[in-house]
Structures are given as C-alpha cells and as structure tokens.
Amino acid sequence: MNSSASDLWHSSSKPKIYPEWDYVDKRFDCIDLEAPNPEITLILLLSSPRSGSTALCQSILNVYGIVGHEYFQHYGYLQTLASRWGCHENGFINKQKYVTSLVKMRSTQQFLILNLHGSHLKGFSEFLPYFPIKQIFCFNLIRPNCIKQAVSWHIASTTGQWSSVYYEAQEAITGSNWHAHYSYEKITKKLDMIQREQLNIYKFLRFHDLASSEIVFKDENYSSLKFLNSILPSNFVSKFSINRHQWHQELIPSLQNVKPQSSSVNKLMIDKFLSDYSS
C-alpha cells in the first residue's frame, strides 16, 4: 500500500558518508527492548551552528548514555539514516517509517534527544505529528558572544574543521596563514544567519505553543554533572543517573577527545573583524 503525498518527504539519491565516530554511525543504533511503552518524552535542543549543541550532546552521552544528534539535518544526517533504515518510498522518505525507526533505534527508556538547528525546524515540523509523544521539553542554546560564534562558524565551514577530529581534505587554518582565510563579508553573513536561526526557533516555539528554557554556552558547564542535572528534566536524571547501557560505555572512550577549535586563530580573526567593523 502506497503512502499519501502528505506522508512523504523529499529524498537525496546520494546520502553523505560520515566518519565512524560520528553519532550517525550504525554502531549507535540500538533497539531498546526494555521499553514496552510506545510513548516517548522528546528533549529538543534548539540551537544554531557553533552554539555548543554537539558538545552538550557529547556530555549527555558521556554521563547518561543516550545519543542526541541532528536527526533532522535535511541535507545530511536525515538522508543517511533514512537510507540505512529503509525509509525510502518512490524516491521520497516516508515520514512515519523514519520516525518509527528513529524512536526504535535512538530512544532509550522512552527518551529521545533531538539536536535541532533553527534551519532544521521547518522540515522537523512535518515529521512532528508522527511522534508518539508523552512530553516535550525544549531548551534554547544561546551563545552570548555572537561574533565569536560567527567566526567559529566561518572557520568550520571554510576548513571542514567542525571539531578537533573532524577534518576534510582541506587546508587547516593556523597562526601563520589565517589572514588568507579571513573574510569580513563572510563573517558578517554568518552573523545574519545566526539571527535567522534564532528567529526560526522563536517562530517554531510560538507556532507549536511550546515553552523553552535557555542554556547559555559555556564549555566548562557542559562537562559538569551538576550542571547537566540542573538543566535536564528530573524524571530523565533519575532514570539515567545510575546505569548506562553497556554498548554506550564501550563507545564513549573514543569520543571524549573531541576538542574545540584553536582559540588563538579564532582570536586573531575576531580582533581583525572588530577592527574592520570600527573603521
């Protein structure tokens, strides 16, 4: 039986290939056989690029053993997972099949964590009605210094260095060659894009009548158990504070060495940008 047009979402013929340590890897798929209740609690981390959402997801994985990721990044992760999970239908992605597979493969004890950039939310809204939702908790991740965020985003998109272990075949920016990669126009464009990401988040929350709590970006906070326990729902903390799944524990050590970009290069670009802006 074919699905109706409303149940389908556009697909890509060539899913992207990611390194094996990325959370999209099949090693992180795990059917939770201990969860007979089909209803789940959604934890939505609403963010923009370079706001610290991946670092927060890593800390949650390290502490609680549950995998949050950008499952609705429409041009990348969504396409890759839909292909692996057999969610394609006549050149489209079946929304119901994708949500069912996502809940089955990535939720743990009725909890599912979604890392959603503002640019993901329009597409995610089309999938949202297919979730068997018990509760939704929303957290809006804010990086207070938007210039630092824009420079970080510019460096990552220019070099492929989204973290210390995520290099594509491109030249790294160093203290000696940073000036060749600097672009006032591109950093300014990133600042505008950050604002639009945040506007998309506010629009999403208002349309779905959802409340959110703000989390301010601080590297040192994300690895703090006290901080994590203070921001996450109490029923989540109580369920995951004692035991983590063994399969998560085996994977965690290979992920703990992911570090931020070089602070020295970022500072050079920030100083140059502020100087150009003032002139």
N, C-alpha and C positions, 0 to 999 in steps of 0.2 A: 504494500500500500504506500503510495507516494505522499509526502507531506505537502501541506498547503504552502503557498508562497510566503505567508507570514512566519512560517516555521523555519525558513531557510535564510542563510546569511552568506554573503559573497565569500568565495574561497580563492586561495592562491595556488597556482599549479606547481610552484617550487618552494616548499617550506624551507626556512633557513636552517643551517647546520650550526649548532652551538657546542662549545667545549663541554666535556663530560662533567666538569664540576658545577656547571650552571644548573640551577634548580629545575630547569625544564627537562633535564635528563631523565631517562626512563628508570634509573635507579631510585628516583624519588617517588615513583608511583607505588602506592601501597593500598590494597583493599583493606579497609578496617572491618574485620569480621566481628569485632566486639561492639558494633554499633547497630543494633536492630531497628532503632527509631529512625525513620527516614527524614524527619525534620531536623534542620541544622540551624546553628547560630552563625551568621555571617559577621565577620570582622572586616570592615572596609578601611584600608589605609589610603586615604585620599591625598595625593601628592603631585609634585611636579618633578621633572628631571633634576637630579643633583640636590634633592631636598633631604636625603638621608634615608629614604624608604627602604632601599636594599640593605643598608646597614642595620636598620631596625628589624627587617625580616630575618637577617642572619642571626641577630641576638635572640630573637624569639625561637628560632630553630635550635640554637645552642642551648638555651635554657629549658624550653618546653618540648622540643622535638616535634614541632608542627611546621609544615612548609608553606610559607606565604610567598606569592610571586605575582608577576604581571600577567595573569592568565588571560586578560582581555586586551593585551597589546595586539591590535588587529593585524598589523603587517608582519608580525614575527611569531611570538610565543603561541598565540591562539592558533595560527595556521599549523605550526609544528605539532602541537598537541592534538588538534583535530585530525590531522593525518595519521598520527600514531594510534589514536583511539578509534579509528574507523567511523568518523562522524561526517564524512562526505556523502553527498547525495546529488547526483546530476550536476556536478560542478559547483555545488554550494555546500555550506556547512549546515547541518541540521542542528538547530539551537537546542532542542530538547535532548538530543543524543549527547551534545557537548556538555551541557550542564549535568546530565546524569553521570557521565563519565568523570567529570571534574569532581563531583561530590564523592563518587565511589573511590577515585584514585588519590585525591588530595585532601579530603577531610579526615579529621581524627577525632573520634568520640563526639561526633555531631558538631564540630567546629571547623570552619573553613575561613582562611585568611586570604583576602584579595588585595594586592597592591595595585591601585588604580590611579594612573595619572589623569589629569583633567581631560587630556585628549582621548582617553580610553572610554570616557563615561557615556558618550552618545551611543557607541556600539554596545557597551555593557547594559544600558537601559533596555535594549531589545532582548537581551537574554534574561534579565532580572525576573520577569513573570514566570519563568520555568523553574526557578529555585523553590524547593520545599522549605520555606523559611519559618523558623520559630521566633528568632530575634535578629535584629540588626544593630550593630554598634559601629559608629563612624568616627574616625579620627582624621583630622585635617593636619597634615605635617607642614609646618611653616619654617622656612629658613630666614631668619630675621635680616640678614645682610644679603639682599638680592643681587648686589654687584658680585660678591663672592660666588654666589650660585650661578650667575650668568657666565662668569669667567670659567668656572669649573665645567659647565655645560659646553662652552665653546672648545675647551681643551679636549674634552672627551669625544665630542663629535668630529673634531679635526683629526685626532690621532687614533681613535678606537680604544683609547685607554680609559675605559669606564671604571676600572679599578686597577690595583697593582698587578693583578694576574690576568687581565683581560686585554691582551694586545692583538690587534690585527696586523697585517703586513704593511705597516705604515711607520714613518719616522717618529720616534718619541721626541717630545719637546723637553729640552734641557736648559740649564742656565746659560749655555753658550749660543743656542740657536733659537731661543724663544721669540726674539723680535721678528723673525721671518714668518712666524705663525700668528703674530698678533694682528687683530683686525678690529678697529673701533666700530665699524659698521656691523660686523657680525655679532659682537658682544652686545651692542645696542639692540639688535634684532632679538637676541636671546632674552634680554630684559623684557621686551614687549611680549614675547612668547610666554614667559613666566606669569605675567599679569593675566594673559588669556587663559592659561591653565587654571589659575585660581578662580577666575570668573566662571569657568566651566564647572568647577567644584561647587561654587555657591549656587549656580543655576541648577545643578543636579540635586543638591540638598533641598532647595526650595520646591522643585517640581515634585519630588517624592516625599515631601514633608518629613524630612529626617533631621534630627539634631546631631551635632558633632562636637567633639572635644578637640581642642588644639594641642598639638605636640610641637614644641619648639626645638629645632635642630641643635643638638649638642653631641659631639662624638662621644664624650665621656659618659653621657647619660645612657646611651643605648646598650652598653655592656653591663650596666648596673642592674642587679637583680631587684634591688629596692625600687629603682625607677620603673622597671617593667611591671612589677607587682602593683605599683601605684596607678598606672595608666590603663591596664587591661581589666576587663570585667572580672569581678570577684569569682563568679562561677567558673570562668576559664582558668584563673590562677589556681583555684582549689583542685581542679581536675588534673592539671598538668604539673603541679609543683613537686609531686612525689616520684612518679616514674615516667620515663620516656621509652618509646618503642626501641627495641634493640637495633632494628635496622637503621634508625636515625643515628643512634650512638656510633655505629660503625662508620657512617659517612661524615659526621661532624668534624673530626680532626683535620680532614683535608680542606675544610672551608674556613678554618679560623685564621689563616694567614692573609686573607684579603685585607688590604690596607687602602687608605685614601690616596688621592693624587699627591704629587710633590708640592709641599706648601711653599717652597722657595720660588718655583716657577709661577704659581698662582699669584703670589705677592707681587712679583715683577709686573705681571700683566694688569693687576688691579691698580697699582701705582701709575702705570702708563695710561690706563683708561681714565682715571680721575684727573690726571694732568691734561689729557686731551679734552676732556669734558669742560675743564675750567678755562681753557684757552680760547 
